[in-house]
Amino acid sequence: MNLEQLLEAFPHPVGPLRILVVDDQPVNIRVLYEVFRGEFEVLMATSGEQALTVCQEQRPDIILLDVVMPGISGHEVCRRLKANPDTRDIPIIFVTSQREEAEEARGFEMGAVDFITKPVNPVIVSARVRTHLALKLQSDLLRSIAMIDGLTKVANRRKFDEALAISWRACLREGRPLSLVLLDLDCFKQYNDRYGHQQGDNCLIAVAGALGHGLRRPHDLLARYGGEEFVCILPGTDVQGAMQRAEVMRKAVRALELEHQHSTAGLLVSISLGIATLIPDNDFSPESLLAAADKQLYRAKQEGRDRVCAIELA
Ligand SMILES: [Mg+2]
């Protein structure tokens, strides 16, 4: 797909695409600004230092980077951006005055995707930028698809593992509580036996939608853990807060009023939830938090299902 087709099929989430133009000569920036201003948001930097700051703060979608600059050179800017997980996926196109093969090879080794020679030809620079933006959008899209559960469209297990590790480190650093809510549908095997797998899938989709009501904060995450099991990561939420959210989720699922004649918890589809909360430290691991939540989920089942059980670890 070319850039137009991609943007039409998958609108970019945060407004227009952003291109960062870096050059120590403002006149060179001006030329590129004129090429791109109608189409993209053009960010500018006149030094390597400034370029690094803009990248950290604004995350451009692509960078046109001058090689020869006083202070931090283009090559060094490239090296630092590629060394940082937050910025390493931003495509970099070097813009150079003399085209020397050795220099070009070095740039590719450092992770640049392309080269353009000055003085720039507007048609060529525009075509190259559009090609690399299209590739970037496609790889972003692939990465996000790889993290989504195909049936319910919530995060998948892989995304959950990644997010749990990130939340664990953040809460460890900040001394804040981390809550996990593990839940599953009550008597789901009997549901599938009674209503069929197609209806079972529809039920999972509806439940996943209802569970979203329990999420409040930007770093909260709902994932399908497997089969009829889901899990929520609630960073910065203590055990009381997690119990409130779990109760919201439990009620939201009941409120769907999906018939389940073969459930021992009543005649409607319901969920059981287990919560474990702790302030991460080096005596515990993310796995031990998950195991504790699983134990609480088991307890909720034992005590009659359609309920929340919680534990605070310390
Ligand atoms: Mg220069």
Boltz pocket constraint, residues with backbone or C-beta under 6 A from the ligand:
constraints:
  - pocket:
      binder: B
      contacts: [[A, 23], [A, 24], [A, 25], [A, 66], [A, 67], [A, 68], [A, 69]]
      max_distance: 6.0
